[in-house]
Amino acid sequence: MNVMEGVLNRAKNIHNIDDLRSISKSPVIDLDDISSIKDRFLTLHNVVVEGFDNKELLAVKSTLAGYDDMLTEFPEIQRTLHTIRYVGNIASMGDWCTSGLSRVGKSGLQDYGTGVHEAAHALDYARSIEKGIGYSELIVETARRNLGFRINAADYIRIRMELTADLADARDPREVFAYALESHKGGCGNDFAKEIYKLLKKEV
């Protein structure tokens, strides 16, 4: 998720605890060990955290703070996210599936955006079930209209590519939605990400 800061609108790279504090409000930042982080997720969010025990504490905090910020701001994610598991041999930085399992890969450690992004997919699914529609498709289309982009215009493709860095993902509203939240909450958003977040908070 994090690549070439300043070129693409992704979550800010985390090099130290001050970087993390600059974008996250999560109490995870001040916890002393991974056991305490697990306890917070289970007690507050009813989410099980597995597989991170032998990983560097800053790396774990950086990723799980992203999940924690999202779960705190949007508690309905608890309906569609039940377990966060470190699985070092997966190819991606992270993933989420409708069973409620979200996996974090090796490259997703020390990456705030991984937690935000995968929690965003869970949020999209929760609201899609609640509303009986494809929520991310609705909110991305509403943001497009609000900002005055023509649907096939080059500038509309460009602003989505700034978020996703991949043409297939730029055409998928689920990925555009997740990358928009990752970039906006990660301190590197663009106008399209800002509009999507604004609509999300209004519960469109």
VENKAVEN-V212354 format. One record per helix or strand of 2 or more residues. SS is the DSSP state (~ for helix, > for strand). FROM is the first residue (numbers start at 1). TO is the last residue. If there is no record, write none. Layout:
SS/FROM/TO + SS/FROM/TO
This chain:
~/17/23 + ~/27/30 + ~/34/45 + >/48/50 + ~/57/73 + ~/75/79 + >/83/86 + >/94/96 + >/101/104 + ~/106/108 + ~/112/131 + ~/135/147 + ~/154/164 + ~/167/170 + ~/173/185 + ~/191/201
